[in-house]
């Protein structure tokens, strides 16, 4: 029996030294969960603000006066010599807003009356008026009343004010000045002088009968006073070096543009009150 105990003890000792008897393994270490990255919140889209309504010019109420301006597409450049063989004339296309200027001056003369409206018209509508085909017997269709009637079938204004240009003789001479422009006059290349001119005609037409409303003595006092000036009107005077040479350079001349606009403004402000007065 003692022998069996010794054998058992020896066997246990061998197991401890050879590692057969193993201590229980440590429980596996739990891997910490990966930290989730915070999700960036997208900024909520800003609500669109309603666009501010831009004020728009709205024609309301009755039309008291329809304004039709046909003065601003051509600029005359004329040169006069000692004989007719030295005379030269050219018409230059321009875009100087002269028709806009007419409407602005009418509005100013009426104190901004909302009953004053600008009337649009198709290109070439006034060609029969400026270049009539009839020579000996006037054609009524080439006159302003018929043309205005034709471009206002859907417009109902009490009256129409029509601004046009005309050919007029320079006082004290036989020189014909065409519409709006500038002229240079003199002897050869030695003694010459330059001027601006603005031949503008104002016509009133009844909006119902389409007959012309005559103003035979309109602004007589103002025009007579202007004709009696002892000194030259500074609005007409132009330096020779500002005269367009060649004529085509007129359209790009800032000096001619501003000087011409000033002259037209003067003519309109002097003439419109007589046409705008009520009978």
Buried (B, 14 or more C-beta within 10 A) or exposed (E): EEEEEEEEEEEEEEEEEEEEEEEEEEEEEEEEEEEEEEEEEEEEEEEEEEEEEEEEEEEEEEBBBBBBBBBBBBBBBBBBBEEEEEBEBBBBEBEBEBBEBBBBBBBEBBEEBBBBBBBEBEEEBBEBBEEEEEEEEEEEBBBBBBBBBBBBEEBEBEBBBBBBBEEBEBEEEEBBBBBBBBBBBBEEEEEBBBBBBBBBEBBBBBBEEBEBBEBEEBBEEBBEEEEEEEEEEEBBEBEEEBBBEEBEEBBEBEEBBEBBBBBBBBBBEBBBBBBBEEE
